[in-house]
Amino acid sequence: MLAIGLMSGTSRDGIDAALIETDGQGRVTPAAFHAKAYGDGFRLRLTEACQRAMAMEKPGFEPLIHAVEEELTALHVDAVADLLGRSGHVAQDISVIGFHGHTVAHRPEWGWTWQIGDGPALAGAFGIPVVGDLRSADVRAGGQGAPLLPVYHRALAQALPKPVAILNLGGVANVTAVGPGGSLIAFDTGMASGLIDNWMQTHSAAAFDTGGQIAARGQVDEALLGEMLADPWFALAPPKSIDREAFSVDAVRGLGLEDGAATLTAFSAAAVARGLEHLPEKPRRIYVAGGGRHNATLMAMLGERTGVDVRPVDDLGWDGDALEAQGFAYMAVRHLKGLPISFPGTTGAPREMAGGVLFPPA
C-alpha cells in the first residue's frame, strides 16, 4: 500500500510528512518526504497549549487548546497537499494516512495521554482513510503509550548485526533495542533537544543550538548534572515514558549561555547512558535519528558517555529526518491489517496491541 505518515513531535518545530510503500511487515520503500515548519506565532501557541494541558487533571475542553487543534489540523492538511504535489501522486493513490497529531500532555501514570488533531476533518479533506489516536488504547490497557516507533525500527533493522539500538532524538529521547530474533525493548531515556531549545529561546535570540556550537564553547557543570540525574525517574526500570514538560531549565539558571547549553546537552547524553544500563546487553552500535543527530556536540557526548559507537541512521541509507513520519505511515497500514504496533517490551502493554482509531472519509 501507499501510505502517508504525519508527525508533529516534541520539538514543536513543524510537521514531518512522509510517503512510503509498505506491506506493514518487512517491506518498506520510502517514496517522498516533506517537512513543513511552524511559524513562530503558532509555535508559541502550541507551547502554551501543552503547558495548559499538563496542568489539567484529565483531557477536556479548553478554548486555547481547541483553537490550536483546529489550526494544527489545517496545517496538516496543507502538509499532505504539499507532499502529494511533490511526490507526483494524487489522493486516490493513497490507501491510508497515519496521523499522530500533537501530544499536548502525556500522563500514563494517570491513565491518559492526549494528542490533538481532528482525524475526521483530515480524512474528509482528501477522501483518504485516516488512522489516528494511536496511543490511547495502549495507555487505557495499562501501557505507557510510548514509544511506538520500535515496530518500525525492527522492520528497518532486519539485516543489522544484533544487538543494535536505534535512538530517536526529538524534544524527548527514546531508544529501541533490537535483540537476536527480533526481540524488542524500548523506552524514553529522558530529554533530547527539548531543554536545550528552551534554554536557547529564553537566553538568546536563537530557536536552537545550531550544530551544538554554543554547547561546544561551554563547560559542563558536573555537580549540577549529577543533581539532575538524581531524579528518581532515571532509576525506574522500563518500560517508561515521559512528557517534555517533566523537566525544566531551572536547574541550570545560574549558568551562562554556553555553560548552560553544555550542561543541558550533557544531561541528554548522560540520560541515554543511564538508560542503556537497563538493557540486558549493551548494543554493538547506536544509530541516531531525529533532529538531535544534527547536533555534533550532543553526538560526541553520546559516544563519550555511553562508550558505544554512535552513528546517524543516514549511514545506513535511512532518512533520519523522515523516520518518525514514515513509522506512522507503517503503523497505519498495520492497523488496517490488524497487526500490533505496541508490545509488552516496548510500552509495557499487557499484550500485543493493534492500537489506533480508523476515521473513514465521510
N, C-alpha and C positions, 0 to 999 in steps of 0.2 A: 504494500500500500504506500501511496504518497501521503505523508503526514507532516503537519506544521506543528512546531512546538514553540511556546511563548514563555519567557521567564523575565520577571521583574524581581531582582534579587535584593538582598540585604544591603548592598552597596547604594541602592536608591539612585543610581546614575542613569538608568534608562531601561529600555526593553530589548531583549535579545530575541530574535525571530529566526528560526531555522527550519529548513525543509529537508526531509530525509525520505528515502525509500527503504522500507523495512518489513520483515515478516513478524516483528515483535519478539523474535528469538535471537538466532545467531547471525542473521543477515542485516547489515546496516550499510547504506550508501548515502553519504551526505550529498545534497543537491544544491543548496543555496543557504546563505546566511546574511542577515542584515541587523545592525544594531541601531536603535533609534534613541538618541539621547534625550533626557528630560531637560526642559528649561529650568532655570534657577528658581522661578516662582513656584512651579509645580513641585520641584524637589523639596522646597521648604514646606509647602502644604502637606506633602506626603509624610515628611518627618513629623510634623505636628499631629497628623492623624495617627501615626504609630505611637507617639507618646500618649495621646489621649486613650487609645485602645488599651495600652499596657496599664493604664490607671483604672480600667474598668474591671468589675468582678466577673463579668461574662459579656459575650458579644450582644450588642443591641443597637437600636437606632441612635445615632449621634449625628447632628446636622453636618458638621465638618467632614466626618468620615464618609457620610453618604455622598456629599458633593465631590469628594476626592475619588470615590469609587466610580461615579459617573464619568469624571474626567479621565480616570485611568482606563476605563473601558473604551472610551473614544480614542485614546492614544493607541490602544492595542488594535483597534480596527484599522487605524492608519498604518500600523506596523505590518499587519497582514497584507494590506493593499500594496505597500511598498515591496514586500517580499515577493508577492505574486508578480508584480511588474518587473522586478529584477530577474526573476527566475524564468520568465517566459511562459509560465503556467497560468491557467485560469482557474477560478474556484471549482469548476466542475471536475477538474483533475484530482482534487484533494479529497481523500477519504475521511479525514478527521483532523481536528485541531486539539492539541493538548494545551490547556490554558491554566497556568499555575496561579495567575492573579498576583497580588502582592500581600505578603504576610504583614499585617499591622500589629499582631500580637500572637505570641506562641506560648501557651500555658498548659503544657501536657500534665503538669503536676496538679492542675485544677480540672483536668479532663476536657480541655478545649484548645483549639487553635483557630485562628481567624485569618482567612485570606479573602481580600476584597476583589471584586471583579464580577461583572454581570455576564455569566455564561450564556443565558438565553439571548441576550442582546447581540453578543458576538456571533452566535450561530445564525441569528436572523439576518445579520449584516451581509453574510456571504452565502447562506444556504448550505453551510457545511456543518455536520455534527461536531459538537464541542464536548470534550471530556474535561471537567473541572473539579474543584473541591476534592483534590487528590489526597489530602492529609487527614480529613476529619474522621473518616471511618476507622482508620488506624488508631487515632487518639481515643475515640469512643470505646474501642476494644481493649484499651489499656496500654497501647504503644505510645511511642514518642512522636509519631507522625513525621519524623525526620531522622537521618537523611533518606531521601527517596532515590537519589541517583545511583546507588550501588548496583541495582539490577542492570542498569545501562553500562556502568563501568565494567561489570563482569562480562557483558557481551563483547565489549571492545577489547578486553584484555585476554581473550581466549588463548591467544598464541604466545603470551608473555611468560617468561620463567616465573614460577611461584616460589615463595610468597612475594606478592608485589602490592604496593599501596598506591592508590590514586587520591591525591589531596586536592580538594577544591578550596580556593581562597577567594571568597567573595567578601561581604561585610563580616560574615562569620565563616569559620573554617570547619570543614568536615572531611573525614578520612574514610576510605573504603579499603579494607584489607582483603585481598582475594587469595585464598589458600589453595593448596593442591586439591584437585577435584572440584574447584569452583566454590568452595565454602566462603561465606561472607561474614565479616564482622565490620560494622560501620557505626560511626558516631560523630557528633560535633566535638571538636577539640577545644573550642573557645573562640576568641576573636581572630579575625584575619585583618582586613583593611578598615573595618568599621571605626575603631577608636583612632586609628591613625588619621583617617579622613576627618573625624570630628575635631581632632587636635589642630589639623591644618586649617580647617574652616573657622575655628574660633581664635586662632593665634596668628593667622596670616591671611593674605588675600587669595591664597590658592585653595582649590577644592580638594586636592590630594597631594601626596608627596611623590611627584613625578620621578619614576625610576628609583625612589628611595634616596634621592640626592641629599635631602635635608637630614635624614637619619644618619646618612654616611658621615656627615660632618659633626655629629654629636657623640656624646659619651653615654653609655648605658649606666643608669643608676642601679647597681645590682641589689642594693638594700631595698629600694622601693620595688624592684622587680620581685624580690623574694616575698615581700608583703602581699603583692598582687597574686602571686602563685599559691599563697597560703589559703586562698579561698577554698572552702570545703568541696566545692563543685568539682575541682580537678581530681580529687581523690575518689570520686564516685566511679564505680565500675560501669562500663557501657552495658546496654545501650543508654545513651543520654543525648539530649539536645538542649539548645539554649537560644534565647532571644537576643538580638543585637543590643537591646536596651538593658541587659542584665549587668553590664559593666559600664563604667564611665571614665572620663579622663580626669576625674577628681584626684585620683591617686598621684598624678604627676603635675598637678597645677603649679607647684612651686618651681618647676624647672623652666629653663629657657626653651625657645622653639626647637632648637636642634637636639638638645638632650632629651626633651620630652618625646620627640619623634623617634629618637633612637631607642628609648626605653619602651615605648609602646610597640615598636617593631619587634624588639626582643621578646616582649610579652607574647606576641602572636607566635613567634618561633618556638619559644620555650614551652608554650602550651601544647604544641604539636609533639614535642619531645616527651612531655608528660603523658600525652595520650598514647604514644607508642608503648609505654610501659604496661598498658592494659592488654596488649596483644600477646597471644601465646608464643609468637615467634616474630622477631624483628624482620621487616621486609628487606629484600635484597636491594630494592630501589624504590624511591618515591617519585612518581610522576605528578606534576603540578598543573592544574587547570585553574581558570578564573583570572580575574584582573590582577590579583596579587602576584601572579608569576612575572608580571612586568616590573615589579619592584626588586631591583637587583640586590639591594641591601637585605631585604627580607629573605630572598632566596639564599643568599650567602649565610645568613644567620641560621636558616633551617638546616643547612648542611652541617654547620659547626655544632649546633645544639643537639641534633639527632644522631650524628655520626653515621648517617646514611647518605648514599649517592642521591642527590636531588636534581631532577631534570624537568624541564617543561614538557607537557604532553605533546607539544609540537614536534619534539624529536622523534615521536612515533608516527608522525604524519597526521595526527589529530589536530583539530582546530580548538585550541584551549579557550577561546572566547565563545565558541558556539556550543560547547559540550552540554551545558545545562539545558539550553533550549532544545537541543537535539534529544536529550534524555526525556523531556516531557512529551515530545512527539512519539518517541518509542513507547513510553508508558501508556499513551492514549491508544495506540494500536493494541497493546497488551490488554487494556480494558475491554476493547471490542471483542477480543478473543477469549476473555475470561481468565487471563493469566495473571499471576500475582505480581505486585510491584513492591510489596514490603514483606519482611520476613522476621522471625524471632531474633536473628542475629544482626539485623540492621536497625530496627526500630523498637525491638522488644515486644512486638505484637505477639499474642498468644498462638498464632498460626500464620501461615502464608495468607496474604490478603490481596485481593484484586484492587480494591480502592477506586475512588473517583465516582463522579456522577455524570451520566450522559445527558446532554442537552441537545435534543434533535432540533433542527430548524423548524420554525412554525410552518 
